[in-house]
Amino acid sequence: MTENTKMATGVWVAAVAFAFLLPVICGYDKYILHVGITIAFNIALATSMWLIWTLGFISFAHAGFMGIGAYTSALLFTSLGWSLWINMWIAAAVAALFAFVISIPLMRTRAVYFFMASWAVGEVIKRVFAYYRGIFGGWDGIFNIRPPKIDIFGLDINFTSRVAYYYLALVCCALIVFAIHRIIRSRTGAIYWSIHESEILAQHVGINVLKHKVIAFTTACFFAGMTGALYAHYHTYINPKTFDIWQSEFSLVHIIVGGLSTLNGPVLGATVLTIVDELLRPAGWYRVIFFGVVIILTVLFLPGGLETVPARVRALVARLRGRSD
């Protein structure tokens, strides 16, 4: 194990430990826990979108598949009374099924054509939720979606508690990030990056490019659907506007600002920018302008994203030491 790998592992362990101790550190403050839950949702969505990016694509339909998961879980609860423990997996599977069907023609497109096609898919999903009022509640959405309960060895846990739901969101987020980490570190991840670098070359060495594109897109949307189910049962209310193109764009901003090269990027970007977004909440829609400025400044002055800051600092320290010598 190299020195950099040891350092990265140590940072990840410290970050996870801090996240699990956050309720104690903040004195169980409900607002801070709410921000922590929001960070978990944003990390899950950004990292799953980043999985598609490893192929060289950015999907603006990603929030739409999160919406499919949210609406599936909400309808199963309000219509059949099923718990999140069942709904979460069904919601993820339904989102993945739709993603699989759509990805077969969608992943044949490239560059700006993929951008336009994915944007259209996201808009269609949102409009379906909005216009089929009898099923999805129209623009008013679906209300009274309750958090789950669980009984473990006689211990009754009600996830209406902010602390309990924080740990639920944290565990699910950690599982999604770990699953994507394992995919990217495997041979499959190497194939994704090879398609990213040169799709034509990947085809010439015998890689079934379309198959891997479809699998990656479906897997990413599976995680997005799971995130949507968790989101619905936390907020207890959803509507089509929650899952429009803006949500996908914010996830893209998280990835760009955090860094595109490793999984650290979307995790770091989603964490930092969610906190900044909360601090700027009194500014209303001016926050959108702020995020636009952040992207421009990142591209111009920090092209590798926040994940490159430690290496830049080490290089700067080394140069200063060299001058002093």
N, C-alpha and C positions, 0 to 999 in steps of 0.2 A: 504494500500500500504506500503510495507516494505521500509526500508531505502535504501537497494540495488536497489530496483525497481525504487525508486524516483531518485537515482543517475544515473541509466542507462537511464531513460527517459530524464533527464536533459542533459546528454551527447548527446543523439540522437537529441534533439531539437537544441542544440548548433551547432552540426555538420551540420544539415540541414540549419540553419540560415547562417553559414559560407559559405556553398556551394552556396546559393542563392546570397550572397553578394560578392562572389569571383571576378566577373568581375569588380566591383567597386574597390575592394581592390587592384587588380593587375593592375589597370589602363587600363583595356581592352586589355591587352597584348595578342596578338594572339597565341603565343606559349604556354603560361600558360593555355589559354582557350582550346587549342588543347589537352594538357595533362589532363585537367579536363574532356573533352569529352571522352578521352581514358579510364580514371578511371571509368566513368559511364558505358561504355561498359563492362569493365572487372568485375565490381561489378555485373552487371546484369547476365553475363555469369557464374561467380563464385557462386552466390547465387542460381541460377537455378540448377547448378550441385550439390550444397550442398543439395538441396531438395531430389535428388536421394540418396545422402549419408545418409540421415536420415533413409533410409531403410537398410543401410549397404552395398551399392554398389557405386562404382565409374565408371562412363561411359566414356570411351575414344572415344565414338562416338559423344560426345556432340557438339564439334566444327563442325562436319558434319551436324548436324541439324541446327546449326547457318547458315551454308552455304546454306542449302535448303531454309531457309528464305531469305537470301541475294539474291540468284539467282532467286527465285520466284518474289521478288519485282523488281529486276533489269529487268527481262524479261517483266513483265507487263508494266514497264515504257518505255523501249526501243521499244517494239512491239506495245503496245496499247496506250501509252501515259498517262497511269493512274498515279495518284499522290500517294505519300507515304501515305497519309491519308487513302486511300483505300488499297493500297498494303500491308501496315504493318500488317493489320488484316488477309488478305488473306494469306500472307507469314507465319504468325504464325499458322494459321489453317492448311496449307499444311504441315508444319513441324510436327505439332501435329498428323495429319493423318498418315504420314509415320511412326512416332514414335509409334502410336497405333498398326499398323499392325506388325511392327518389334518387338515390346515389347512382344507380346503374346508368341512367341517361345523364345525370348532373356531372358525374366525375369524368365524363368523356369530353367536357369542355375545358378550356384553359384560359388563363390570364383574365382579361376584362370580361370575357364571356362567362367565366365561372362566377365572377363577382356579380354580374347582372342576373344570372340565373339563380344564384343563392339568395340574392336580395328579393327576387320575385317569389321564391319559395317561402321565405319568411313572411312576406306580405300576404300571401295566399293563406298561410296558416292563421295569421292574425285576423284576417277578414272572415274566415270560416267561423272562428270563435265569436266574432262580433255580430254576424248576420244571422246565425242560427240561434235565435233567442230562446226557443223552446228547449233546446238541449243545453247550450252553454251559457244562457243568461244574457246574451247580447253584450252590449257595451257596459251594462251594469255589472256583469260578472257573476260569480258564485260566492255566496256568503256562508257563514256558520260551518266552516271547515275546522274541525277540532283537532288539537294535538292528541297523540296516543297516550295510553297508559300501559304499564307492564307490571307483572307480579313475578319477582324473582326470589325464590326461596322464602316466600312469606313477606318480602319487602315490596310494598306497593309504591311504584314511582309514577307520578303524574307529570307529564311533560308540558303541562300548562305553566309549570315552574320555569322561570327564565334560566336558572342554573342548569336544570335537567336538560332543557332543549339545547343549551350551549354545548354541553358535553355530547349530546347526540349529533349535532351539526359538526362538531370538531372530529368525532370519530369517523363519521361518514366522509368528511373532507379528507382526512388522513388516509382512509382506505382508497379513495379515488386517486389521490396524488401518488400513493405507493404503487397502485396498479399501473398507472401511466409510467412511473419510473421503471418498473420491471419490464414493461413493453419496450421502452426506449433503450434500455440496457441490453436487450436481447437481440438475436439475429434479425427478428422482425423490425426492430427499431433501426438497425443498420440499413435494412432494405428501404425503409421509409426515407431516410436521409439520402440514400443513393438516388431515389426517385426525385427528391427535392433538388439535388445537384444537377442531374441530367436524366430526364425521363427517357429520352431516346437511347442513351447509352445503357440504361437499366434494361430496356427491352432487348437490346442486342446481346446482353449477357444472360438472357433467359428468364428474367423476372416477369411474372405476369402482373403488369403494372395496374391494370384495371381492377383485378381481384384485390390487390393490396389497398388500392384507393377506397374501394367499397368497404372492405373490412375496417379500415381506419376510421372512415366517416361514420359507419354504423356504431363502432365502439365508442367514439367520442359522443355521439348522440345518445347512447345508452346512459352514459354518465350525466349528460345534460338533463335527460328525463328524470333520473334519480334526484338530481339537484332540484328540479322543478317540484317534485312531490314533497321534498323536505320544505321547500319555500312555501308551498300552499298551506301546509299544516302548521307552519309557524305563524304566518301572517293572518290565517283564518279567512282570508278574502283574496280573490284574484280577479283580474279583468284583462281583456286583450291588450290594453296599452302597456301592461307590465312586461309583455314579451315582444315588443316591437323592435325595429332595427336599432333603436338607441341602445338597448341593452346589449346587443351584439357589438355595437361600436365601442361601448365602454369597456367590454372585455378585450377588444382589440387594443384599446389604449393601454390597458393594464399590461398586455403582452409586450407592446412596443416600448413602453417606459421601463418595464422591468428588465426586458432583454429577451431576444428571440433564440439565443443559441442553446440554452439549457432549460431544464425544468425550474431552476431557481428563478428565472426571469418572471414568468407569470405569477408565481407565488409571491415574490417580492413586490412586483408591481401592483397586484391586487391588494396586498396588505397596506402598502404606503398610500396608494391613491384612495382607498376606501376611507382611511383615517382623514386624509386631506379633504375628501368630499364631505365628510361629516362636519368638519370645521368650517367649510364654506357653505353649509346648508342655508344659512340666513340670506345668502346672495341669490337664491332662487335659480332661475335659468341662466344667470350669468356664469354659473359653474361650467356650462358647456363651453363658453368662450375660454375659460381658464384651462380646460382640458385640451382645447385646440392649441393654445399657446404652449402648453407643456409638451405636446407632441412635436411642435416645430423646434422648440429648444432642445429636446432630446435628440432629434435627428441631426441638428446642427452641431451641438456641443458634446453630446454623450451618445454617439451612434450605437454603442453596444448595450445601452440601457444601464439601469442601476446595478445589475449583476457584475458589471465591469469596474465599479468604483473601488473595491478592495485592491484589484490588480493595479489600477491607476495610482492609488495612494502608495502602494509598495514601490512602484516605479519612481514616483516623485521623491519618496524618502531616499531611495537608492541614489538618485541623481544629486540630491542635496548632500548626502554623505560623501559622494565622489568629489563634489566641489570643495567641501571642507577639508578633505584629505589633500 
